[in-house]
């Protein structure tokens, strides 16, 4: 970490985990050995590990996020969360579990009612909504009309909120999109429902302005210790606007563009899409764009930009989700 604090140090790294020590699902699991090593690193290096609700209080009050802030989140609510809980208790690290509401307290691989109560009583665990049936909203958005889509969102939110209250005795305040899939309609919908923070699975760190909020995935091949340490040092890149917008693509192929707030502070920029990988970007004043139109074939793709901060020498990144509605697909079975 830099010896002196800079304005770019006022960000939070929000970590996202799913399963722990579960060899049946290597792509969504982290080994318990790696997880313990990661928590030990945070402790020894003075990271400020806080509740998601505390981060919300900081940002909503207009205060700067303290340097080296980390928030731990766990999606779905698998029973292996209890393995992580034993380690988190040792370090007294708070965390938030986003619950797949149809599954918890019912399905064998998910947290039981008794386990939810144990986590709740610990004072370390908070809970958020991950919808009722864990639908992939990108699939639904490409398949349904806006009216039909909003009807599904309404039903999913209603059912998940009801079950959340039955199990935990409170209303959900924070929301994580299943599969990290979202669009403009769903973001506006869940804000109107009163959720204080909406979390994606877009890669990146959080300055207090990104919406929805990015998280660093710690799963499968991304769960190694070296990658974990590198991700903690990635800064948020201040992006004023970007094209395409989040959600359905208006044209394809598309020239990806980002308008940077302070372009003079950054160099060596590259643009990323899930299927094209990284390409060196062109810089025109405040605009950074792809050198040629990029063809999007997948139903959904993460689009991002990475630049190097001239002052800190660190990477700065910004990502969002785009949905290709050219070939609507039927919603398939849930995959981990």
NORNOR-V748781 format. One line per field, one symbol per residue. ss: DSSP state (2 for helix, 1 for strand, 0 for the rest). phi: phi as a letter, one per 30 degrees, with the letter a starting at -180 (. if undefined). psi: psi as a letter, one per 40 degrees, with the letter a starting at -180 (. if undefined). A space follows every 10 residues. Layout:
BEGIN
ss=???
phi=???
psi=???
END
This chain:
BEGIN
ss=0000002220 0111111011 0022200011 0222222222 2222000110 0222222222 0000000011 1111110100 2222222222 2000111110 0000000001 0022222222 2200111110 0000002222 2220022222 2222222222 2222222200 0001110222 0002222222 2200001110 0000010000 0010011002 2200222222 2200110011 1110001100 0001001111 0022211111 1110001111 1111001111 0001000001 1111111110 0000111111 1110000000 000000
phi=.ddcdbeddd bcccdbcbcb hcddbddbcb dddddddddd ddddcidcdb dddddddddd diddddeidb bcbbcjjddd edddeddddd chcdabcccd ddcdibcedc ededdddddd ddicccbbcb idchdddddd ddccdedddd ddeddddddd dddedddcib cdcbbbdeii caaddddddd dddjddbccc cddkcccjcd adddbcdbbh dccddddedd ddcdddcdcd aabdddjddc badbddbbcd dbdddbbhdb cbbeccidbd cccbidccbd dadcdccddb bdcbbbbcdd dcicdbbbba cbcccdbebd dcddcd
psi=iidihideeg iihhihicih fgedgdeeii iddddddddd ddddefighi iddddddddd eeiihiifhh hhihidfide dddddddddd efhiihhhhg dddhedidei hidddddddd ddedhiiihf idefihdddd dddiiddddd dddddddddd dddddddeei ihdihhhhef hiaddddddd ddeehdhhha fhiiiheedi hihiihhgib eeeidddddd ddehihhhhd iihiiiahhd ihihhhihhi dgdeeiifii iiideeahih iihgbehhii eihhhhdidi ihhiihihhd ddeiihihii hihhedgiii haihi.
END
